[in-house]
Amino acid sequence: MKKSEQTKLKISSAACELFCEKGYSATSTSEIAKRAEVSEGTIFRYFATKKDLLLYIATYGIEMFAEDIAIKPLVDLSEKYKDESIEKFLYELVMNRYKLMEEHKSIIMIFMNELSFHNEIQELFRKEIGEKVNDILTKSFDNFFKRGVFRDDINTRSAMRYFSGMIFVIFMEHVHGMRDENISIEEDVKIAIDIFLNGVRNRN
């Protein structure tokens, strides 16, 4: 790797760490320079603005894991568990996504934190990941609807939204160490699936 490429990688890696830790807006280029062990001026030789650096990281992240890491395993999982119970499918789905988040926490947290503030990142994520994941999951949920697993007065989109919302909260609590009880992610996911499928009303 050329020295210029090494320097660019050092800068983008340092920025990625800081954006994840503090957020894009709260991170200064001087902090990035200190973390990367380069001068602040060196940063601007590679990136005209801090926003350009953010977009470079986002684009690199998409190229790095979108297809082989985020999309293909989801396709394989959906096919593998399509004839299993809904409980089994949802559990394997969620744990697959949690593993992905753990392994690529920095770049994923940047996407999650900055999606609402940058149209360019929204469009990139939607086109390269969001739409594809949504299509795969829609087909999977449709399969379970056809099998009679879900109530017929609830549509696929609603079921996906409600379940995703529950899982998002669990992910955030475990990733950020916000869970009060001494409970594993595996057990937490099983509880969430049970509540999603059976509700919270007393069964007695």
C-alpha positions in Angstrom: 0.0 0.0 0.0 1.3 3.4 -0.9 2.1 5.9 1.8 -0.7 8.2 0.6 -3.2 5.3 0.8 -1.9 4.5 4.3 -2.4 8.0 5.4 -5.9 8.2 4.0 -6.7 4.9 5.8 -5.4 6.3 9.1 -7.5 9.4 8.8 -10.7 7.6 7.8 -10.2 4.9 10.5 -9.6 7.6 13.2 -12.6 9.5 12.0 -14.7 6.4 12.0 -13.8 5.6 15.6 -14.5 9.2 16.8 -17.8 9.5 14.8 -18.9 6.3 16.5 -17.8 7.4 20.0 -18.9 11.1 19.9 -21.1 11.6 16.8 -20.2 13.5 13.6 -21.2 16.9 14.8 -19.3 16.7 18.1 -16.1 15.6 16.5 -13.6 18.2 15.3 -11.0 17.7 12.6 -8.3 18.5 15.2 -9.4 15.5 17.2 -9.3 13.3 14.1 -5.8 14.6 13.3 -4.7 13.8 16.9 -6.2 10.3 16.8 -4.7 9.6 13.3 -1.3 11.1 14.3 -1.3 13.5 11.4 -1.5 17.3 11.1 -4.9 18.9 10.7 -3.7 20.2 7.3 -3.0 16.7 6.1 -6.7 15.8 6.6 -7.7 18.6 4.2 -5.2 17.4 1.6 -7.3 14.2 1.3 -10.8 15.5 2.2 -12.0 19.0 1.3 -14.4 19.1 4.3 -15.3 17.0 7.3 -18.6 16.1 5.5 -16.5 14.7 2.6 -14.7 12.5 5.1 -18.0 11.3 6.5 -19.3 10.4 3.0 -16.1 8.6 2.2 -16.5 6.4 5.3 -20.2 5.8 4.5 -19.4 4.8 0.9 -16.5 2.6 2.0 -18.7 0.9 4.6 -21.3 0.1 2.0 -18.8 -1.3 -0.4 -17.2 -3.3 2.3 -20.1 -5.2 3.7 -23.4 -4.5 1.8 -23.6 -7.5 -0.5 -21.4 -10.2 1.0 -22.0 -9.4 4.7 -25.4 -7.7 5.0 -27.3 -9.1 2.0 -26.2 -12.6 1.0 -26.3 -14.1 4.6 -29.9 -12.8 4.9 -30.8 -14.5 1.6 -29.3 -17.7 2.8 -30.9 -17.5 6.2 -34.4 -16.8 4.7 -34.1 -19.8 2.4 -32.7 -22.1 5.1 -35.4 -21.4 7.7 -38.4 -20.8 5.4 -40.1 -24.1 6.4 -39.1 -23.9 10.1 -41.3 -22.5 12.9 -41.8 -18.7 13.0 -40.0 -18.7 16.4 -36.9 -20.4 14.9 -36.8 -18.1 11.9 -37.1 -14.9 13.9 -34.5 -16.0 16.4 -32.0 -16.9 13.8 -32.7 -13.7 11.9 -32.2 -11.4 14.9 -29.1 -13.2 16.1 -27.6 -13.0 12.6 -28.2 -9.2 12.5 -26.9 -8.8 16.1 -23.7 -10.6 15.1 -23.3 -8.3 12.1 -23.7 -5.3 14.4 -21.1 -6.5 16.9 -18.6 -7.2 14.1 -19.1 -3.9 12.3 -20.2 -1.7 15.2 -18.4 1.5 14.3 -19.6 1.8 10.7 -23.1 0.7 11.6 -23.4 3.1 14.4 -22.3 5.9 12.1 -25.1 5.0 9.7 -27.7 4.8 12.5 -26.6 8.1 14.1 -26.2 10.2 10.9 -29.0 8.8 8.6 -31.5 11.4 9.8 -29.1 14.3 9.2 -27.5 13.7 5.8 -29.6 13.1 2.7 -26.6 11.6 0.8 -26.2 8.9 3.4 -29.9 8.2 3.5 -30.0 7.7 -0.3 -26.9 5.5 -0.3 -28.2 3.3 2.5 -31.7 3.1 1.0 -30.4 2.1 -2.5 -27.6 -0.3 -1.5 -29.0 -1.9 1.7 -32.4 -0.7 2.8 -34.4 -1.7 -0.2 -32.7 -5.0 -0.7 -33.1 -6.0 3.0 -36.7 -4.9 2.9 -37.4 -7.0 -0.2 -35.8 -10.1 1.4 -37.7 -9.8 4.7 -41.0 -9.0 2.9 -40.8 -12.3 1.0 -39.9 -14.1 4.2 -42.8 -12.6 6.2 -45.1 -13.2 3.3 -44.2 -16.9 3.4 -45.3 -17.1 7.0 -48.5 -15.2 6.3 -49.3 -17.7 3.6 -48.6 -20.5 6.1 -51.3 -19.0 8.3 -48.9 -18.1 11.1 -50.0 -14.5 11.4 -53.5 -13.0 11.9 -55.1 -12.2 8.6 -56.1 -8.7 9.7 -52.4 -7.6 10.0 -50.4 -7.0 6.8 -46.8 -7.8 6.2 -45.5 -4.2 6.5 -47.1 -3.7 9.9 -45.8 -7.0 11.3 -42.2 -6.1 10.1 -42.4 -2.6 11.5 -43.6 -3.7 14.9 -41.1 -6.5 15.2 -38.2 -4.3 14.0 -39.0 -1.6 16.5 -38.8 -4.1 19.4 -35.5 -5.5 18.2 -34.0 -2.1 17.6 -34.5 -1.2 21.2 -33.0 -4.5 22.4 -30.0 -4.0 20.1 -29.4 -0.5 21.4 -29.6 -1.6 25.1 -27.1 -4.4 24.6 -24.7 -2.6 22.4 -24.5 0.4 24.7 -24.6 -1.6 27.9 -28.0 -0.1 29.0 -29.7 -3.3 30.0 -30.4 -3.2 33.8 -31.2 -6.9 34.3 -28.5 -9.6 34.1 -29.9 -11.0 30.9 -28.2 -12.3 27.8 -29.0 -11.1 24.3 -30.1 -14.6 23.4 -32.7 -14.7 26.2 -33.8 -11.1 25.6 -34.5 -11.9 21.9 -36.5 -15.0 22.9 -38.6 -12.9 25.2 -39.2 -10.3 22.5 -40.2 -12.9 20.0 -42.7 -14.4 22.5 -44.2 -11.0 23.2 -44.4 -10.2 19.5 -46.2 -13.4 18.7 -48.3 -13.9 21.8 -48.7 -10.4 23.4 -48.4 -9.4 27.0 -51.9 -10.3 28.2 -52.2 -12.9 30.9 -52.8 -16.3 29.3 -54.6 -17.8 32.3 
